[in-house]
């Protein structure tokens, strides 16, 4: 019986992209934690370290994290950050 090739889940694919983004965030003294991925493609993250309270964190969230996730994981519809 042929073995089925398992496709990575949405959460696994989001995790892979966040792992690629993380070094850039960490180089500025911050970090990003994946909290949840809904079936509707809403990704919830938590920013840590220098990202907390940083005026640029909204820019990092929307232009850096959300854009990359949407580019590489088309099912992602939105990225929101918990306080």
C-alpha positions in Angstrom: 0.0 0.0 0.0 1.6 3.4 -1.0 2.3 5.7 1.9 0.4 9.0 1.8 2.5 12.1 1.7 1.4 14.2 4.6 0.9 17.9 3.8 2.1 20.3 6.5 -0.8 21.8 8.4 -1.5 25.5 8.2 0.0 26.0 11.7 3.2 24.2 10.7 3.6 26.3 7.6 3.0 29.5 9.6 5.6 28.3 12.2 8.2 27.8 9.4 7.8 31.3 8.1 7.9 32.8 11.6 11.1 30.8 12.2 12.6 32.5 9.2 11.5 36.0 10.4 12.5 35.5 14.0 16.3 36.2 13.6 15.6 39.7 12.3 13.2 40.4 15.2 15.7 39.0 17.7 18.5 41.1 16.2 16.6 44.1 17.4 16.2 42.6 20.9 12.7 41.3 20.4 11.0 38.0 19.7 7.8 36.7 18.3 5.6 33.8 19.7 2.9 32.0 17.8 -0.2 31.8 19.9 -2.9 30.6 17.5 -3.9 30.0 13.9 -7.6 29.8 13.2 -9.3 27.9 10.4 -10.2 31.3 8.9 -6.5 32.1 8.6 -6.2 34.6 11.5 -2.7 34.3 13.1 -2.4 35.5 16.6 1.1 36.3 17.9 2.7 37.8 21.0 5.7 40.1 20.7 8.4 39.9 23.4 11.4 41.8 24.6 12.2 45.1 22.9 9.1 44.8 20.7 6.9 45.4 23.7 6.0 49.1 23.6 8.2 49.9 20.7 6.7 52.5 18.3 7.8 50.4 15.3 6.2 47.2 16.5 3.0 47.9 14.5 5.1 48.4 11.4 7.0 45.1 12.1 3.7 43.3 12.6 2.0 44.5 9.4 4.9 45.1 7.0 7.3 42.4 8.2 5.4 39.6 9.8 1.9 39.8 8.1 3.2 40.5 4.6 5.6 37.6 4.8 3.0 35.2 6.1 0.5 36.2 3.4 3.2 35.9 0.7 4.2 32.4 1.7 1.0 31.1 3.3 -1.9 32.3 1.2 -4.5 31.0 3.6 -3.4 33.7 6.2 -5.9 36.5 6.2 -4.7 38.6 9.1 -2.1 38.7 11.8 -3.0 40.2 15.2 -0.8 40.7 18.2 -1.8 40.2 21.8 -0.7 42.8 24.3 
